[in-house]
Amino acid sequence: MDPLSALLKLSASEKSERGLLHTPQEIAQQPATWLATFDLLRTRENELSKFLAAAGVKLPAAERPTVFLIGAGTSDYIGWSLHHLLRTRWQCEVIPVASTSLLTNFPEYLLKEKRYLWISFSRSGDSPEGVAVLERALAERKDILHILVTCNPGGRMSKAVHGRENCLSIVLDDATNDRGLAMTSSFTNMVLAGQMLAHTGSLGEYEPILRALAGAAESFLPKAAALASQLASAAFKRACFVGSGLLAGAALECALKLLELTAGKVQTMTQPTLALRHGPMAALNRDTLFVSLISSQEQRRRYELDLLREVGSKQLVGRRIAVAMDPDSLEDFAEFVLTPGTGGTKDTIPDLYRPILDVIFGQLLGLFASIQVGLKPDNPSPSGAICRVVQNIAIY
């Protein structure tokens, strides 16, 4: 039995005592919830298509809107896991913008007479920064159209957009509203909702990719759990995650999951693959776990393998892990190679769609490292430094 399945089979009382009631299940349920999210949004395809047309994404290229992908923390990383896909599909400018930055720099982000579509992501819909910037935009820039993607119909953001003609709300199934502190299935399902927005009007093209992702995840989960448990038992102190393109967004989220779930007892960093050499490489040491999310695109893959080779030849880290669709030739570049191993995934799951799959390894590494350092994964912050929904702040 793989280590994740073993956790799922614990008694309810032991899960409760060890803080394992929610997080393992929320990681494990992801393939099934992806299919449910697809079915849910497919029923709204016509509605979504009409709203996107009203937002201008089907206008001549010069007239299309600038799209902001807005969120805080993990929800910000949703944007970094989507922007290239939406830009490619919609052929307009798509920019991830953290709500934490929008709150303090609101006027600088918005140009007069410019057309905008804001897509806001929030598990709870109660993030104070997300609520504040949404309410300000609704009051001051009534020309902006908004799509809210959330897991909570009762959140303040849901209430703010309700009944407004310039707003559309996408509320995912309650199962995705993670009860654990760390966002796991909420993250991947909101990314998936963004992928479906990219394909609105042509979901027939997307469905085979989604089903390949779900199948690959089913195969990936036990393998990733076994490796994550093995690595966590080595009690590493640092981890570095790198990736290219949208996999750089997945690397951001992997690093945050490990940091959150270990309450900072494992220090993490992340960089786009080619950026690591420009200073941040100085932070690597033999206590560092180095995780590279390897592209299936040949040019990007070459750069990534060169970095793995360099890190290995300089003996900068303790272990190198390559996460890839295709294990071909990777054994010479990393101590561990992790793939779904389902065959054909390299061709059926392009890099643009991989963040929801690759991030599972970071989630599991966080889960087992949390257990290793003696924390309760459902609530891994005994000091109260962080909590499931960020506490309210003064809004100025």
MARNU-266925 format. One record per residue (C-alpha): residue in three letters; residue number from 1; chain; x, z, y. Coordinates in Angstrom, 1 decimal, padded with zeros to 4 digits. Example, Ala and Ser with C-alpha at 12.3 -4.5 7.8 and 13.67 -1.06 7.14 Angstrom:
> r, k, c, px, pz, py
> ALA, 1, A, 012.3, 007.8, -004.5
> SER, 2, A, 013.7, 007.1, -001.1
This chain:
> r, k, c, px, pz, py
> MET, 1, A, 000.0, 000.0, 000.0
> ASP, 2, A, 001.4, -000.9, 003.4
> PRO, 3, A, 001.8, 002.0, 005.9
> LEU, 4, A, -001.1, 000.9, 008.2
> SER, 5, A, -003.5, 000.8, 005.2
> ALA, 6, A, -002.2, 004.3, 004.2
> LEU, 7, A, -003.1, 005.7, 007.6
> LEU, 8, A, -006.6, 004.1, 007.4
> LYS, 9, A, -007.2, 005.8, 004.1
> LEU, 10, A, -006.5, 009.3, 005.3
> SER, 11, A, -009.4, 011.7, 005.4
> ALA, 12, A, -011.3, 012.0, 008.6
> SER, 13, A, -010.1, 015.6, 009.1
> GLU, 14, A, -006.5, 014.6, 008.7
> LYS, 15, A, -006.9, 011.7, 011.1
> SER, 16, A, -008.5, 014.0, 013.6
> GLU, 17, A, -005.7, 016.6, 013.3
> ARG, 18, A, -002.9, 014.0, 013.6
> GLY, 19, A, -004.5, 012.0, 016.4
> LEU, 20, A, -005.1, 009.0, 014.2
> LEU, 21, A, -008.9, 008.6, 014.4
> HIS, 22, A, -008.8, 005.5, 016.6
> THR, 23, A, -005.5, 003.8, 017.2
> PRO, 24, A, -004.7, 002.6, 013.6
> GLN, 25, A, -008.3, 001.3, 013.2
> GLU, 26, A, -008.3, -000.4, 016.6
> ILE, 27, A, -005.1, -002.2, 015.7
> ALA, 28, A, -006.3, -003.2, 012.2
> GLN, 29, A, -009.7, -004.4, 013.4
> GLN, 30, A, -008.4, -007.1, 015.6
> PRO, 31, A, -008.8, -010.2, 013.5
> ALA, 32, A, -012.4, -009.4, 012.8
> THR, 33, A, -013.1, -008.6, 016.4
> TRP, 34, A, -011.6, -011.9, 017.5
> LEU, 35, A, -014.1, -013.8, 015.4
> ALA, 36, A, -016.9, -011.6, 016.9
> THR, 37, A, -015.8, -012.3, 020.4
> PHE, 38, A, -015.7, -016.0, 019.7
> ASP, 39, A, -019.2, -015.9, 018.4
> LEU, 40, A, -020.4, -013.8, 021.4
> LEU, 41, A, -019.0, -016.1, 024.0
> ARG, 42, A, -019.9, -019.3, 022.2
> THR, 43, A, -023.5, -018.5, 022.9
> ARG, 44, A, -022.8, -018.4, 026.6
> GLU, 45, A, -020.7, -021.6, 026.8
> ASN, 46, A, -023.3, -023.5, 028.9
> GLU, 47, A, -023.5, -020.6, 031.3
> LEU, 48, A, -019.8, -020.3, 031.6
> SER, 49, A, -019.4, -024.0, 032.0
> LYS, 50, A, -021.9, -024.1, 034.9
> PHE, 51, A, -020.2, -021.2, 036.6
> LEU, 52, A, -016.7, -022.7, 036.3
> ALA, 53, A, -018.1, -026.0, 037.7
> ALA, 54, A, -019.5, -024.0, 040.7
> ALA, 55, A, -016.1, -022.4, 041.1
> GLY, 56, A, -014.6, -025.8, 041.5
> VAL, 57, A, -012.3, -026.2, 038.4
> LYS, 58, A, -013.9, -029.6, 037.7
> LEU, 59, A, -013.4, -031.0, 041.2
> PRO, 60, A, -010.7, -033.5, 042.1
> ALA, 61, A, -007.3, -031.9, 041.7
> ALA, 62, A, -006.7, -031.3, 045.4
> GLU, 63, A, -010.0, -029.5, 045.8
> ARG, 64, A, -009.7, -027.1, 042.8
> PRO, 65, A, -009.4, -023.4, 043.5
> THR, 66, A, -006.4, -021.1, 043.2
> VAL, 67, A, -007.2, -018.8, 040.4
> PHE, 68, A, -006.1, -015.1, 040.4
> LEU, 69, A, -005.8, -013.2, 037.1
> ILE, 70, A, -006.2, -009.6, 038.1
> GLY, 71, A, -005.7, -006.3, 036.3
> ALA, 72, A, -003.6, -003.2, 036.2
> GLY, 73, A, -001.0, -002.2, 033.6
> THR, 74, A, -002.0, -003.7, 030.2
> SER, 75, A, -004.8, -005.6, 032.0
> ASP, 76, A, -002.3, -007.1, 034.3
> TYR, 77, A, -000.3, -008.4, 031.3
> ILE, 78, A, -003.4, -010.2, 030.2
> GLY, 79, A, -002.8, -012.5, 033.1
> TRP, 80, A, 000.8, -013.0, 032.1
> SER, 81, A, -000.4, -013.9, 028.6
> LEU, 82, A, -002.8, -016.6, 029.9
> HIS, 83, A, -001.7, -018.2, 033.1
> HIS, 84, A, 000.2, -021.2, 031.7
> LEU, 85, A, -002.7, -022.0, 029.3
> LEU, 86, A, -005.3, -021.9, 032.1
> ARG, 87, A, -003.0, -023.9, 034.5
> THR, 88, A, -002.5, -026.5, 031.8
> ARG, 89, A, -006.2, -026.8, 030.9
> TRP, 90, A, -007.6, -026.6, 034.4
> GLN, 91, A, -004.8, -028.4, 036.2
> CYS, 92, A, -004.9, -026.0, 039.2
> GLU, 93, A, -002.8, -023.1, 040.4
> VAL, 94, A, -003.2, -019.9, 038.3
> ILE, 95, A, -001.4, -016.8, 039.4
> PRO, 96, A, -001.3, -013.3, 037.7
> VAL, 97, A, -001.8, -010.7, 040.5
> ALA, 98, A, -001.8, -007.0, 039.7
> SER, 99, A, -004.7, -005.2, 041.3
> THR, 100, A, -002.1, -002.5, 042.2
> SER, 101, A, -000.4, -005.1, 044.4
> LEU, 102, A, -003.6, -006.6, 045.8
> LEU, 103, A, -004.7, -003.1, 046.9
> THR, 104, A, -001.7, -002.6, 049.2
> ASN, 105, A, -001.2, -006.2, 050.2
> PHE, 106, A, -004.7, -007.7, 050.3
> PRO, 107, A, -004.3, -009.8, 053.5
> GLU, 108, A, -001.0, -011.4, 052.4
> TYR, 109, A, -002.5, -012.7, 049.2
> LEU, 110, A, -005.4, -014.6, 050.6
> LEU, 111, A, -005.1, -017.7, 052.8
> LYS, 112, A, -007.9, -018.7, 055.2
> GLU, 113, A, -010.0, -021.7, 054.2
> LYS, 114, A, -008.5, -021.6, 050.7
> ARG, 115, A, -010.8, -021.8, 047.7
> TYR, 116, A, -010.4, -018.9, 045.2
> LEU, 117, A, -011.6, -017.9, 041.7
> TRP, 118, A, -010.8, -014.4, 040.7
> ILE, 119, A, -010.8, -013.4, 037.0
> SER, 120, A, -010.6, -009.6, 036.7
> PHE, 121, A, -009.8, -007.9, 033.5
> SER, 122, A, -010.5, -004.2, 032.8
> ARG, 123, A, -011.2, -002.4, 029.6
> SER, 124, A, -013.2, 000.4, 031.3
> GLY, 125, A, -014.1, -001.4, 034.5
> ASP, 126, A, -013.3, 001.9, 036.3
> SER, 127, A, -009.7, 001.3, 037.3
> PRO, 128, A, -009.6, 002.6, 040.9
> GLU, 129, A, -007.4, -000.2, 042.1
> GLY, 130, A, -009.5, -002.8, 040.3
> VAL, 131, A, -012.8, -001.4, 041.7
> ALA, 132, A, -011.3, -001.1, 045.3
> VAL, 133, A, -010.0, -004.7, 045.5
> LEU, 134, A, -013.2, -006.1, 044.0
> GLU, 135, A, -015.4, -004.3, 046.4
> ARG, 136, A, -013.2, -005.3, 049.3
> ALA, 137, A, -013.3, -009.0, 048.3
> LEU, 138, A, -017.1, -008.9, 047.8
> ALA, 139, A, -017.4, -007.4, 051.3
> GLU, 140, A, -014.8, -009.4, 053.2
> ARG, 141, A, -014.5, -012.7, 051.4
> LYS, 142, A, -018.0, -013.7, 050.2
> ASP, 143, A, -016.7, -017.2, 049.5
> ILE, 144, A, -014.6, -016.0, 046.5
> LEU, 145, A, -016.2, -016.5, 043.1
> HIS, 146, A, -015.6, -013.8, 040.5
> ILE, 147, A, -015.5, -013.5, 036.7
> LEU, 148, A, -015.2, -010.0, 035.3
> VAL, 149, A, -014.0, -009.5, 031.7
> THR, 150, A, -014.6, -006.0, 030.5
> CYS, 151, A, -015.4, -003.9, 027.5
> ASN, 152, A, -017.7, -001.4, 029.3
> PRO, 153, A, -021.1, -002.5, 030.6
> GLY, 154, A, -021.4, 000.8, 032.5
> GLY, 155, A, -018.1, 000.6, 034.5
> ARG, 156, A, -018.1, 000.5, 038.3
> MET, 157, A, -016.8, -003.0, 038.3
> SER, 158, A, -019.8, -004.2, 036.1
> LYS, 159, A, -022.2, -002.5, 038.5
> ALA, 160, A, -020.4, -004.1, 041.6
> VAL, 161, A, -020.9, -007.7, 040.3
> HIS, 162, A, -024.4, -007.2, 038.8
> GLY, 163, A, -027.0, -009.6, 040.3
> ARG, 164, A, -024.6, -011.4, 042.6
> GLU, 165, A, -024.7, -015.2, 042.6
> ASN, 166, A, -021.0, -015.5, 043.1
> CYS, 167, A, -020.2, -013.3, 040.1
> LEU, 168, A, -020.3, -013.6, 036.4
> SER, 169, A, -019.8, -010.7, 034.0
> ILE, 170, A, -018.4, -011.0, 030.5
> VAL, 171, A, -018.9, -007.8, 028.5
> LEU, 172, A, -017.3, -007.7, 025.1
> ASP, 173, A, -018.6, -005.9, 022.1
> ASP, 174, A, -018.4, -002.1, 022.2
> ALA, 175, A, -016.0, -002.2, 019.2
> THR, 176, A, -013.3, -003.6, 021.6
> ASN, 177, A, -013.6, -000.7, 024.0
> ASP, 178, A, -010.7, 001.2, 022.5
> ARG, 179, A, -011.2, 005.0, 022.2
> GLY, 180, A, -007.5, 005.6, 021.9
> LEU, 181, A, -005.3, 005.9, 025.0
> ALA, 182, A, -003.4, 002.8, 024.4
> MET, 183, A, -005.2, -000.6, 024.8
> THR, 184, A, -004.8, -002.6, 021.6
> SER, 185, A, -007.9, -004.5, 020.5
> SER, 186, A, -009.2, -004.5, 024.1
> PHE, 187, A, -006.1, -006.3, 025.2
> THR, 188, A, -006.2, -009.0, 022.6
> ASN, 189, A, -009.9, -009.6, 022.9
> MET, 190, A, -009.7, -010.0, 026.7
> VAL, 191, A, -006.9, -012.4, 026.3
> LEU, 192, A, -009.0, -014.3, 023.7
> ALA, 193, A, -011.9, -014.4, 026.2
> GLY, 194, A, -009.5, -016.0, 028.7
> GLN, 195, A, -008.4, -018.5, 026.1
> MET, 196, A, -012.1, -019.4, 025.6
> LEU, 197, A, -012.6, -019.8, 029.4
> ALA, 198, A, -009.7, -022.3, 029.3
> HIS, 199, A, -011.6, -024.2, 026.6
> THR, 200, A, -015.1, -023.8, 028.0
> GLY, 201, A, -016.9, -027.1, 027.4
> SER, 202, A, -014.6, -028.0, 024.5
> LEU, 203, A, -014.8, -024.9, 022.2
> GLY, 204, A, -014.7, -027.3, 019.2
> GLU, 205, A, -011.0, -027.8, 020.0
> TYR, 206, A, -010.3, -024.1, 020.2
> GLU, 207, A, -012.2, -022.9, 017.2
> PRO, 208, A, -009.5, -024.0, 014.6
> ILE, 209, A, -006.8, -022.3, 016.7
> LEU, 210, A, -008.8, -019.1, 016.8
> ARG, 211, A, -009.5, -019.1, 013.1
> ALA, 212, A, -005.8, -019.8, 012.4
> LEU, 213, A, -004.9, -016.9, 014.6
> ALA, 214, A, -007.3, -014.6, 012.8
> GLY, 215, A, -006.0, -015.7, 009.4
> ALA, 216, A, -002.4, -015.3, 010.5
> ALA, 217, A, -003.1, -011.8, 011.9
> GLU, 218, A, -004.6, -010.7, 008.5
> SER, 219, A, -001.4, -011.7, 006.8
> PHE, 220, A, 000.8, -010.4, 009.7
> LEU, 221, A, -000.6, -006.9, 009.9
> PRO, 222, A, 000.7, -005.4, 006.6
> LYS, 223, A, 004.1, -007.1, 007.0
> ALA, 224, A, 004.5, -006.0, 010.6
> ALA, 225, A, 003.3, -002.5, 009.7
> ALA, 226, A, 005.9, -002.2, 006.9
> LEU, 227, A, 008.7, -003.3, 009.2
> ALA, 228, A, 007.5, -001.2, 012.1
> SER, 229, A, 007.4, 001.9, 009.9
> GLN, 230, A, 010.8, 001.2, 008.5
> LEU, 231, A, 012.4, 000.8, 012.0
> ALA, 232, A, 010.6, 003.8, 013.4
> SER, 233, A, 012.1, 006.0, 010.7
> ALA, 234, A, 015.5, 005.1, 012.1
> ALA, 235, A, 014.6, 007.0, 015.3
> PHE, 236, A, 016.0, 004.4, 017.8
> LYS, 237, A, 016.1, 005.6, 021.4
> ARG, 238, A, 015.6, 002.3, 023.2
> ALA, 239, A, 014.0, -001.1, 022.7
> CYS, 240, A, 014.2, -004.4, 024.5
> PHE, 241, A, 011.6, -007.2, 024.1
> VAL, 242, A, 012.2, -010.7, 025.3
> GLY, 243, A, 010.1, -013.9, 025.1
> SER, 244, A, 009.7, -017.2, 026.9
> GLY, 245, A, 006.6, -018.7, 028.6
> LEU, 246, A, 003.4, -016.8, 027.7
> LEU, 247, A, 005.4, -014.9, 025.0
> ALA, 248, A, 007.1, -013.2, 028.0
> GLY, 249, A, 003.7, -011.7, 028.7
> ALA, 250, A, 003.4, -010.5, 025.1
> ALA, 251, A, 006.8, -008.9, 025.4
> LEU, 252, A, 005.7, -007.0, 028.5
> GLU, 253, A, 002.8, -005.6, 026.6
> CYS, 254, A, 004.9, -004.8, 023.5
> ALA, 255, A, 007.3, -002.8, 025.7
> LEU, 256, A, 004.5, -000.9, 027.4
> LYS, 257, A, 002.8, 000.0, 024.1
> LEU, 258, A, 006.0, 001.5, 022.7
> LEU, 259, A, 006.7, 003.4, 026.0
> GLU, 260, A, 003.1, 004.8, 026.2
> LEU, 261, A, 002.7, 005.7, 022.6
> THR, 262, A, 006.0, 007.6, 022.5
> ALA, 263, A, 005.5, 009.3, 026.0
> GLY, 264, A, 008.8, 007.7, 027.1
> LYS, 265, A, 010.8, 009.2, 024.3
> VAL, 266, A, 011.7, 005.7, 023.4
> GLN, 267, A, 012.8, 003.9, 026.6
> THR, 268, A, 011.8, 000.3, 026.8
> MET, 269, A, 012.7, -002.8, 028.8
> THR, 270, A, 011.6, -006.4, 028.8
> GLN, 271, A, 012.8, -009.6, 030.3
> PRO, 272, A, 012.1, -013.3, 030.0
> THR, 273, A, 014.6, -014.6, 027.5
> LEU, 274, A, 017.0, -016.3, 029.9
> ALA, 275, A, 016.8, -013.6, 032.6
> LEU, 276, A, 018.3, -010.9, 030.3
> ARG, 277, A, 021.9, -012.1, 031.0
> HIS, 278, A, 021.5, -011.7, 034.7
> GLY, 279, A, 022.1, -008.0, 034.9
> PRO, 280, A, 019.6, -006.3, 032.5
> MET, 281, A, 021.8, -006.9, 029.5
> ALA, 282, A, 024.0, -004.1, 030.8
> ALA, 283, A, 021.3, -001.6, 029.6
> LEU, 284, A, 021.7, -002.6, 025.9
> ASN, 285, A, 023.5, -000.3, 023.5
> ARG, 286, A, 023.8, 000.5, 019.8
> ASP, 287, A, 020.7, 002.7, 020.0
> THR, 288, A, 018.6, -000.3, 021.1
> LEU, 289, A, 016.2, -002.2, 019.0
> PHE, 290, A, 016.2, -005.8, 020.2
> VAL, 291, A, 013.0, -007.8, 019.6
> SER, 292, A, 012.9, -011.6, 020.4
> LEU, 293, A, 009.6, -013.4, 020.2
> ILE, 294, A, 010.8, -016.8, 019.1
> SER, 295, A, 009.1, -020.0, 020.4
> SER, 296, A, 008.0, -022.8, 018.1
> GLN, 297, A, 009.0, -025.3, 020.8
> GLU, 298, A, 012.4, -026.7, 020.1
> GLN, 299, A, 014.1, -026.5, 023.5
> ARG, 300, A, 012.9, -022.9, 024.2
> ARG, 301, A, 013.9, -021.9, 020.6
> ARG, 302, A, 017.4, -023.0, 021.2
> TYR, 303, A, 017.8, -020.8, 024.2
> GLU, 304, A, 016.3, -017.9, 022.3
> LEU, 305, A, 018.6, -018.3, 019.4
> ASP, 306, A, 021.6, -018.6, 021.6
> LEU, 307, A, 020.7, -015.2, 023.1
> LEU, 308, A, 020.3, -013.6, 019.7
> ARG, 309, A, 023.7, -015.0, 018.7
> GLU, 310, A, 025.3, -013.6, 021.8
> VAL, 311, A, 023.8, -010.2, 021.5
> GLY, 312, A, 024.9, -010.1, 017.9
> SER, 313, A, 028.5, -011.3, 018.5
> LYS, 314, A, 029.0, -008.8, 021.3
> GLN, 315, A, 027.5, -006.0, 019.0
> LEU, 316, A, 025.3, -004.9, 021.9
> VAL, 317, A, 022.4, -003.5, 019.9
> GLY, 318, A, 021.6, -001.7, 016.6
> ARG, 319, A, 019.1, -004.1, 015.2
> ARG, 320, A, 017.8, -007.6, 016.1
> ILE, 321, A, 014.3, -008.6, 015.1
> ALA, 322, A, 013.0, -012.2, 015.4
> VAL, 323, A, 009.2, -012.6, 015.4
> ALA, 324, A, 008.4, -016.2, 014.8
> MET, 325, A, 005.9, -018.6, 013.2
> ASP, 326, A, 008.6, -020.4, 011.3
> PRO, 327, A, 011.4, -018.4, 009.7
> ASP, 328, A, 013.6, -021.5, 009.3
> SER, 329, A, 017.3, -020.7, 010.0
> LEU, 330, A, 016.6, -017.4, 011.7
> GLU, 331, A, 018.4, -015.2, 009.0
> ASP, 332, A, 021.7, -016.0, 010.7
> PHE, 333, A, 020.5, -014.7, 014.1
> ALA, 334, A, 018.7, -011.4, 013.3
> GLU, 335, A, 018.8, -008.5, 010.8
> PHE, 336, A, 015.0, -008.8, 010.4
> VAL, 337, A, 012.8, -011.9, 010.6
> LEU, 338, A, 009.0, -011.3, 010.8
> THR, 339, A, 006.5, -014.1, 010.4
> PRO, 340, A, 002.8, -014.3, 009.3
> GLY, 341, A, 004.0, -016.3, 006.4
> THR, 342, A, 000.7, -018.2, 006.0
> GLY, 343, A, 002.1, -021.7, 006.1
> GLY, 344, A, 001.3, -024.3, 008.7
> THR, 345, A, 001.0, -021.8, 011.5
> LYS, 346, A, 003.8, -023.4, 013.6
> ASP, 347, A, 001.6, -026.5, 014.1
> THR, 348, A, -001.8, -024.9, 014.2
> ILE, 349, A, -000.9, -022.0, 016.6
> PRO, 350, A, 001.0, -023.3, 019.7
> ASP, 351, A, 002.9, -020.8, 021.8
> LEU, 352, A, 000.2, -020.9, 024.4
> TYR, 353, A, -002.1, -019.0, 022.1
> ARG, 354, A, 000.4, -016.7, 020.4
> PRO, 355, A, 000.4, -013.6, 022.6
> ILE, 356, A, -002.6, -012.0, 020.8
> LEU, 357, A, -000.8, -012.4, 017.5
> ASP, 358, A, 002.8, -011.5, 018.4
> VAL, 359, A, 001.8, -008.4, 020.3
> ILE, 360, A, 000.5, -006.8, 017.1
> PHE, 361, A, 004.1, -006.0, 016.2
> GLY, 362, A, 004.6, -004.1, 019.4
> GLN, 363, A, 001.4, -002.2, 018.9
> LEU, 364, A, 002.5, -001.1, 015.4
> LEU, 365, A, 006.0, -000.2, 016.5
> GLY, 366, A, 004.4, 002.0, 019.1
> LEU, 367, A, 002.1, 003.6, 016.5
> PHE, 368, A, 004.7, 004.4, 014.0
> ALA, 369, A, 007.3, 005.5, 016.6
> SER, 370, A, 004.7, 007.8, 018.1
> ILE, 371, A, 004.2, 009.5, 014.7
> GLN, 372, A, 008.0, 009.6, 014.2
> VAL, 373, A, 008.6, 011.6, 017.4
> GLY, 374, A, 005.8, 014.0, 016.6
> LEU, 375, A, 003.0, 012.8, 018.9
> LYS, 376, A, -000.6, 012.1, 018.3
> PRO, 377, A, -001.1, 008.3, 018.9
> ASP, 378, A, -004.7, 008.6, 020.1
> ASN, 379, A, -003.5, 010.9, 022.9
> PRO, 380, A, 000.3, 010.6, 023.0
> SER, 381, A, 000.8, 012.2, 026.5
> PRO, 382, A, 000.8, 016.0, 026.0
> SER, 383, A, 001.9, 016.5, 029.6
> GLY, 384, A, -001.1, 014.6, 030.8
> ALA, 385, A, 001.1, 012.2, 032.7
> ILE, 386, A, -001.1, 009.3, 031.6
> CYS, 387, A, -004.7, 009.2, 030.3
> ARG, 388, A, -007.1, 006.6, 028.9
> VAL, 389, A, -008.6, 005.7, 032.2
> VAL, 390, A, -006.3, 006.1, 035.2
> GLN, 391, A, -007.5, 008.9, 037.4
> ASN, 392, A, -009.1, 008.1, 040.8
> ILE, 393, A, -006.8, 007.8, 043.8
> ALA, 394, A, -007.4, 007.9, 047.5
> ILE, 395, A, -008.3, 004.5, 048.8
> TYR, 396, A, -007.2, 003.7, 052.3
